[in-house]
């Protein structure tokens, strides 16, 4: 799986996660979807659907960002969080 992730282009990874993130944001920001759900009377795990709608949306957003972080870590694209001054790390 690691070699598959490393073989993908940066553009395809950003497009995939950007699409997931955009869909989750659409569900959060598009009021008719929420208003449709707020009239429902059924419960999901004992929580009314109107509340569970926001919980599920938050989970999708959070898991999408966490997965994107993991993919960037596998590809070695994370920023270096070194606390030493730049001059010392460059030997100057």
KOLSE-688432 format. One record per residue (C-alpha): residue in one letter; z, y negated, x negated. Coordinates in Angstrom, 2 decimals, m for minus. Example, Ala and Ser with C-alpha at 12.3 -4.5 7.8 and 13.67 -1.06 7.14 Angstrom:
BEGIN
{'A'; {7.80; 4.50; m12.30}}
{'S'; {7.14; 1.06; m13.67}}
***
This chain:
BEGIN
{'X'; {0.00; 0.00; 0.00}}
{'X'; {0.79; m2.35; m2.87}}
{'X'; {m2.66; m1.94; m4.39}}
{'X'; {m4.25; m2.60; m0.98}}
{'X'; {m2.28; m5.86; m0.60}}
{'X'; {m3.10; m6.94; m4.14}}
{'X'; {m6.79; m6.23; m3.53}}
{'X'; {m7.04; m8.57; m0.53}}
{'X'; {m8.29; m12.09; m1.01}}
{'X'; {m5.90; m15.01; m0.58}}
{'X'; {m8.08; m16.39; 2.22}}
{'X'; {m7.86; m13.19; 4.31}}
{'X'; {m4.08; m13.00; 3.93}}
{'X'; {m3.60; m16.64; 4.92}}
{'X'; {m5.99; m16.21; 7.87}}
{'X'; {m4.14; m13.12; 9.12}}
{'X'; {m0.66; m14.61; 8.92}}
{'X'; {m1.90; m18.01; 10.10}}
{'X'; {m3.33; m16.39; 13.21}}
{'X'; {m0.08; m14.55; 13.97}}
{'X'; {1.89; m17.74; 13.44}}
{'X'; {m0.51; m19.79; 15.60}}
{'X'; {m0.29; m17.30; 18.48}}
{'X'; {3.52; m17.37; 18.37}}
{'X'; {3.48; m21.17; 18.29}}
{'X'; {1.06; m21.21; 21.22}}
{'X'; {3.52; m19.15; 23.24}}
{'X'; {6.31; m21.55; 22.29}}
{'X'; {4.39; m24.77; 22.90}}
{'X'; {2.21; m23.92; 25.90}}
{'X'; {4.40; m24.55; 28.97}}
{'X'; {2.44; m22.54; 31.60}}
{'X'; {3.22; m19.30; 29.75}}
{'X'; {6.93; m20.05; 29.84}}
{'X'; {6.83; m21.27; 33.44}}
{'X'; {5.10; m18.05; 34.43}}
{'X'; {7.91; m16.08; 32.79}}
{'X'; {10.73; m18.23; 34.11}}
{'X'; {9.97; m17.18; 37.69}}
{'X'; {10.44; m13.50; 36.85}}
{'X'; {13.56; m11.82; 38.15}}
{'X'; {13.61; m8.74; 35.91}}
{'X'; {15.80; m8.33; 32.85}}
{'X'; {14.99; m7.09; 29.36}}
{'X'; {17.98; m5.36; 27.76}}
{'X'; {20.19; m7.09; 30.33}}
{'X'; {18.89; m10.57; 29.45}}
{'X'; {16.78; m12.49; 31.99}}
{'X'; {13.12; m12.63; 31.01}}
{'X'; {13.16; m16.44; 30.86}}
{'X'; {15.68; m16.24; 27.99}}
{'X'; {14.20; m13.14; 26.37}}
{'X'; {10.84; m14.97; 26.22}}
{'X'; {12.32; m17.39; 23.65}}
{'X'; {14.19; m14.66; 21.77}}
{'X'; {11.03; m12.59; 21.37}}
{'X'; {9.02; m15.64; 20.30}}
{'X'; {11.63; m16.56; 17.68}}
{'X'; {11.65; m12.99; 16.38}}
{'X'; {7.87; m12.93; 16.07}}
{'X'; {7.88; m16.25; 14.19}}
{'X'; {10.68; m15.15; 11.86}}
{'X'; {9.22; m11.72; 11.14}}
{'X'; {5.79; m13.22; 10.49}}
{'X'; {7.20; m15.62; 7.91}}
{'X'; {9.32; m12.85; 6.32}}
{'X'; {6.29; m10.54; 6.07}}
{'X'; {4.22; m13.34; 4.52}}
{'X'; {6.99; m13.84; 1.94}}
{'X'; {6.98; m10.12; 1.10}}
{'X'; {3.19; m10.08; 0.71}}
{'X'; {3.31; m13.12; m1.58}}
{'X'; {6.05; m11.44; m3.61}}
{'X'; {3.95; m8.28; m4.00}}
{'X'; {0.98; m10.36; m5.15}}
{'X'; {3.13; m12.40; m7.57}}
{'X'; {2.33; m15.71; m5.86}}
{'X'; {5.87; m17.00; m5.41}}
{'X'; {6.97; m20.13; m7.26}}
{'X'; {9.15; m19.74; m10.32}}
{'X'; {12.68; m20.89; m9.47}}
{'X'; {13.79; m21.40; m13.03}}
{'X'; {16.59; m23.94; m13.47}}
{'X'; {15.90; m24.68; m17.13}}
{'X'; {14.06; m27.92; m17.96}}
{'X'; {10.28; m27.70; m18.36}}
{'X'; {10.37; m28.97; m21.96}}
{'X'; {12.64; m26.10; m23.05}}
{'X'; {10.50; m23.44; m21.36}}
{'X'; {7.38; m24.83; m23.08}}
{'X'; {9.06; m24.82; m26.47}}
{'X'; {9.11; m28.61; m26.84}}
***
